[in-house]
Amino acid sequence: MIIIEGMDNSGKTKLAEYLAERFNLPHIKSPKDRTNLLDDALTTLILNPNAIFDRFSILSEVVYGPILRGKTAFDGDELRQWIFYMNKLVQCKPLIFYCRPPDEKILDFGREKHMTGVIKHGKELLSAYDSLMTDWVGRLLIRKYDFTTSYKAKSSAFRAVQTYLTIKRAEEERTTK
């Protein structure tokens, strides 16, 4: 499983489309409906272990929810469930690309349409994403991706996925023998 995560305007979708095409993997976008995010995330994981996820709702919701709506879909009892699902995510050993170009590049929205509040709260969202990714480094395999660094950024991501998939296949072969 490969997850492409980051704020709006950070290059997620272009990277997800590129990798999905190159590796012939399904490209799954995070659902817009927040009603059953935890169950939907688990179902999606089970049904699509070899997919490219363009955002993963249990990650992005803890960034966007508090800032844009004042709460997450996981408040109350569901916070325990979120921790449970995050631990399940750790067990899946996904490769996560944290799309994080420089602030000025992300915050240059131009005339693009975004969720209500994204442009207004852009710096807060970036800070929250940075904190989330920092908190989970070491438990999750997170690689920073900056499409502005050079033309080599995509080829570096390609090689990372190639290596990741090779290792995953070797692990699967060992467990089936």
N, C-alpha and C positions, 0 to 999 in steps of 0.2 A: 504494500500500500504506500502510495506517495501522496503527500498532502502539500498543497501549495497554499500558503497562508500569508496574510498581510492586509494592510489597510487598502481601501479603495485607491485606485490610481498608482499602485505599486508594481504593476506588471504581472500580477497573478494569472490572469486569464490568458495572456499571450504565452507565458511559460507553460501553463497547463496544456494549452492547445498544441504547442510545439512538441512537448514530451509525449502526449497522447498519440500524436501522429507518428512520431519517430519510433515509438515502441509498440504501436498498434494496441494501445490500452484504452479502455473506456474512460471518457472525460465526464466526471460527475460534478455538477454544481451543487453547492449547499442549498438546502430548501429555504424558501422565503417564509414559510409558515413556522412559527415558533411554538406551536401548541404542544407537540410531542417530540421536541428536539432530541432528548436523550434516547428514547426508544427508536426514533428514526435513525439516529447516528449508529446505534448498535446494529439495527437491521441492515443498514447500508454497508457497514463493515463486514458483516457475515456474508451478505450476498455479493459483495464486490471486493474481495481481498486483493485483487490485482487490478487496481484502477488508479487513475489520477484524480484526486479530489481538489476541485477549485474552491477552496475554503472548506473548513470542516466545522460544522455548526457548534460543537461543544467547545471549540477553541474560540471562534470569533464571537460567540454570544457573550462570553465573560469580558470581552473588550467593549463591544458596542452597546450591550444592554445597559450597564450602569451609567454610561456617559450620555446615551441618546434617549433612554427611557427612565433612568433613575433606578432600574433594577434589572436583574437577569431573569431568564426563564427558569433559572435554577435556584431561586431564593427559597428560603424555608427548608422544608424536608428534602427538597430536591438538591440542595447543596451536597448532602451526603451521597446522593445518587451521582452527582457530577464527579465527585472524587472517585467513586467506584468506577465510573466509565473512563475517567482519565487513567486509572490504574489498568483497566482493560486495554486502553489505547497503548500504554507503555508495553504491555505484554505482546501486542501485535507487532511491535518494533517497526513502525512506519519511518520512512524517510520524509522529513519535513523541510521544505524550502520556505524560509522566512523571507519574503520579498521585502527588501528594505533599502531602496535607493535613498539618496540624501533628502532631508526634510523638504528643501525647496522644490525638488522635483515632484514629490508626492503631493505637496500642497499647492502645486500649480495646476488647478483643476480646469482652467480655461472655461469653455462653455459646456463641459460635460455635465450631465445630470447625475446626481447622487442621492442617496437616502437623505431625508430631512435631517439636518444637523451635522452631517459629515463635514461640510466645508467650514461651518462655524466652529466645530470642536476638533478640527484636524490635529492640532498639536497635542491635545489630551489623548486622542485615539492613538497617535504614534507612541506617546509615552506609555500608555497602557499595554500596547502590543510589545514594546521593548521589555517591559517588566514581565509580562507573561512568558515570553520566549526565554528570558534570562532565568526565570524561576524553574523552567522545565529542562534547561540544558543539563545534560548528564543523565536524565531519566529518559529523554527522547532524543533521537538522532536529528538534530536541527542544523541545517546549513543556511547561512545567510546568502541571499541572492540579490545582486544589485545590477540591473540591466544597463545602468549608465557607465559601468566600469570600462567596458570595451566590448568589441564584437566577440570576445572569447567567453563572455559570461554564459551564453547558451551552451557552448561546447563544453564548458566546465560542468554545467548542470547535466548535460547529456552523459558525460563520463561518470558522474556521481551516480546517476540512475543505473547506468550499465553495470557498474561495480556492485551496487546495492542488489540488483536483480540477480546477478551471478551468485552472490553470497546467499541470498534467500533460496535460490534453486538448490544450491549445494546443501543447505540446512534441511530442506524438504526431502531431498534424496537420502540424507543420513537418517532422518526420522522414519522413512518408509521402509528402510532395510532392516 
